[in-house]
Amino acid sequence: MKQIEALTVTGGLKLIKLYLNVFLAFFRSGMLCWGGGPASIPFVRREVVVRYKWMDDAAFAEVVAVGNALPGPINTKMAGYIGYRVGGIGGLLTGMLGMVVPTAVLMVVLLSTLAHFSEEAWAQGMTRAMVPVVGVMMAVMAWQFIAIAAKDLGWKVTAAHSVVVFALFWFLGLHPALVLGGLFLWAFIGDWVIGLFKRKEDTP
């Protein structure tokens, strides 16, 4: 009986520690990033891939891809899914709390006390100075994702895909959800379509 109680207590402590780690991971990601949801992606990666090793880069890239295809802020979607993957419903709620509540409270406090500084030169300069920093972080993460894709597809295919997707975004102005949706659709029916054309070519 005592052994069962000890195991129950140990399991409960491990679960509490897990929830605490989930909260801290997304608390740090939300509090330390600057520039909105996409800017938080490198911070989330550092927590879930590098620090806690809850997933590898390939799995994280899939989370980002699917999250960008769905409506809503990417950071809250990542917090909800990764929290659920790590700790079930409790992890989902803990991750969402860690990502949303502290920054929301901080925003209310700051805006209620410092709003009159928004026109000051130092405040505007701070905001402008952070833009290239966020851009560099996003570029580094993009290169890491390209390198992950190249391991499976090869550099030629990856480069071709990158150029096509860039053209769709930049020149045609397509929404990312449309491009990702098309890729998902091709992943499901691509082999069937290719096989259909091959059968037609083999038919005398």
Buried (B, 14 or more C-beta within 10 A) or exposed (E): EEEEEEEEEEEEEEBEEBBEBBBBBBBBBBBEBBBEBBBBBBBBBBBBBEEBEBBEBEBBBEBBBBBBBEEEBBBBBBBBBBBBBBBEEBBBBBBBBBBBEBBEEEEEEEEEEEEEEEEEEEEEEEEEEEEEEBEEBBEEBEEBBBEBBBEEEEEEEBBEBBEEBEEBEEEEEBEEEEBBEEBEEEEEEEEEEEEEEEEEEEEE
